[in-house]
């Protein structure tokens, strides 16, 4: 799949529609990242099964990464930086002299494959928000 500024919001909206069909709402708010995390936790036993299809896992990573990345972009002011492989797409935030770069698809991949203990998406979002609110290292104040 090719991912760029013309289709990222559409892919994120695909997850919104899928989740709505299941009776939950995603509204691109900070709180919606917790909803995504809750929904992933329901499927954790499936994700950990050895026979879980890799193509299905990649689709889960793709759509959830699009959505979580879009929340970060909209709520925290990140700008998408697209790569030839969607997995390597990132968001860049104004921070310090060089900015701060995060990789939503890689984070969702770790969340899906390694579980929520160290990769909870709501905690990750909050950590990013807190970091962006704090002065960068070396900043005088």
Secondary structure as UniProt FT lines:
FT   TURN            5..7
FT   HELIX           8..21
FT   TURN            22..23
FT   HELIX           30..47
FT   TURN            50..51
FT   HELIX           54..76
FT   STRAND          79..81
FT   HELIX           86..88
FT   STRAND          90..93
FT   TURN            96..98
FT   STRAND          100..102
FT   HELIX           104..114
FT   TURN            117..119
FT   HELIX           121..133
FT   TURN            137..138
//
